[in-house]
């Protein structure tokens, strides 16, 4: 698991700030930042300081602490499940409604997502309507018809 703080950035900025302030020594910079010399030296080398020293160093740099926190990585390997998760937490939806919408999203995603290059068809331009596009369109229409026929009708 990676660190939640971009510690490499912090080290680079400490070094740059020392240069900017007239090539300050580590000792002089540590005094200004009100942190131990060893702590500042370790930060420049890529070590994570404790929270109190982190706050002092960031204050010395004149930067907001949140700048160093990496945003959480969302697992997007499974987009329909991510959407289903958010739908389930929506206070405006019942559990049944959220699951119904999630089911539709899963079906649409499965049928539309893919790595194939999309085929664009302008139905009025019959001269450019290639056989591969015709087959793809036919297949999609058949799949849509099957899905529609297999769905329960409202009120039945």
C-alpha positions in Angstrom: 0.0 0.0 0.0 1.4 3.4 -0.9 1.8 6.3 1.6 -1.2 8.6 1.8 1.2 11.6 1.8 3.3 12.5 -1.3 6.5 12.5 0.8 8.8 12.8 -2.3 7.1 16.1 -3.1 7.6 17.3 0.4 11.3 16.5 0.3 11.8 18.3 -3.0 10.0 21.4 -1.8 12.0 21.6 1.4 15.2 21.4 -0.6 13.9 24.0 -3.1 12.8 26.3 -0.3 16.3 26.1 1.3 17.8 27.2 -2.0 15.3 29.9 -2.5 16.0 31.3 1.0 19.6 32.0 0.2 21.0 28.4 0.2 20.1 27.8 3.8 21.9 25.0 5.5 19.7 22.1 6.8 20.5 23.3 10.3 19.3 26.9 9.7 16.2 25.7 7.8 15.4 23.3 10.7 15.7 26.2 13.2 13.4 28.4 11.1 10.8 25.5 10.7 11.2 24.7 14.4 11.9 21.1 13.8 14.9 18.9 14.7 17.8 19.0 12.3 17.7 15.2 11.8 14.0 15.3 11.0 14.4 17.9 8.2 17.4 15.9 6.8 15.3 12.7 6.8 12.4 14.5 5.1 14.7 15.7 2.3 15.8 12.1 1.8 12.2 10.9 1.6 11.2 9.9 5.1 7.9 10.8 6.6 8.0 13.0 9.7 5.5 12.7 12.5 2.3 14.8 12.3 3.5 17.7 14.5 6.8 18.1 12.5 4.9 17.7 9.2 2.6 20.6 10.2 5.6 22.8 11.2 7.4 22.0 7.9 4.4 22.7 5.8 3.8 25.9 7.7 7.4 26.9 7.0 6.9 26.2 3.3 3.8 28.4 3.4 1.6 25.6 1.9 -1.6 24.0 2.9 -1.1 20.5 4.4 -3.7 19.0 2.0 -1.5 19.7 -0.9 0.6 16.7 0.1 -2.2 14.2 0.4 -2.8 12.1 -2.6 -6.5 11.7 -3.5 -7.9 8.2 -2.8 -7.8 5.9 -5.7 -11.2 4.6 -6.8 -11.2 1.1 -8.0 -12.8 1.6 -11.4 -12.1 -1.9 -12.8 -15.8 -2.6 -12.5 -17.7 0.5 -13.4 -21.2 -1.0 -13.1 -20.5 -2.1 -9.5 -19.1 1.3 -8.6 -22.3 2.9 -9.9 -24.4 0.3 -8.0 -22.5 1.1 -4.8 -23.4 4.8 -5.2 -27.0 4.0 -6.1 -27.4 1.9 -3.0 -26.3 4.8 -0.8 -28.6 7.3 -2.5 -31.2 8.4 0.1 -33.7 9.2 -2.6 -33.9 5.6 -3.8 -35.4 2.5 -2.1 -33.2 -0.6 -2.1 -35.4 -2.1 -4.8 -35.2 1.0 -7.0 -31.4 1.2 -6.6 -31.0 -2.4 -7.5 -33.3 -2.1 -10.6 -31.3 0.9 -11.9 -28.1 -0.9 -11.2 -29.3 -3.9 -13.1 -30.1 -1.7 -16.1 -26.7 -0.1 -15.9 -25.0 -3.5 -15.8 -27.0 -4.7 -18.8 -26.3 -1.6 -20.8 -22.6 -1.6 -19.8 -22.2 -5.2 -20.8 -23.8 -4.7 -24.2 -22.1 -1.4 -25.0 -18.7 -1.5 -23.5 -16.0 -3.1 -25.4 -12.6 -2.7 -27.0 -13.8 -2.9 -30.5 -13.4 0.2 -32.6 -16.9 1.8 -32.9 -18.6 1.7 -36.3 -20.3 4.8 -37.4 -23.2 4.5 -39.7 -25.3 7.2 -41.4 -28.3 5.4 -42.6 -29.0 7.9 -45.4 -25.5 7.3 -46.9 -26.2 3.8 -48.3 -23.2 4.0 -50.6 -20.9 4.1 -47.5 -22.9 1.5 -45.5 -20.3 -1.3 -45.2 -21.3 -5.0 -44.6 -19.5 -5.1 -41.2 -21.6 -2.1 -40.1 -24.8 -3.8 -41.3 -23.9 -7.0 -39.4 -23.1 -5.1 -36.2 -26.3 -3.1 -36.4 -28.4 -6.2 -37.0 -26.7 -7.9 -34.0 -27.3 -5.0 -31.7 -30.9 -4.7 -32.8 -31.5 -8.4 -32.1 -29.8 -8.2 -28.7 -32.0 -5.2 -27.8 -35.2 -7.0 -28.9 -34.3 -10.1 -26.9 -33.6 -7.9 -23.8 -36.9 -6.1 -24.2 -38.8 -9.3 -24.6 -37.2 -10.9 -21.5 -38.0 -7.9 -19.2 -41.1 -8.1 -17.0 -43.8 -5.7 -18.1 -45.0 -3.1 -15.6 -48.2 -4.0 -13.9 -48.0 -7.7 -14.9 
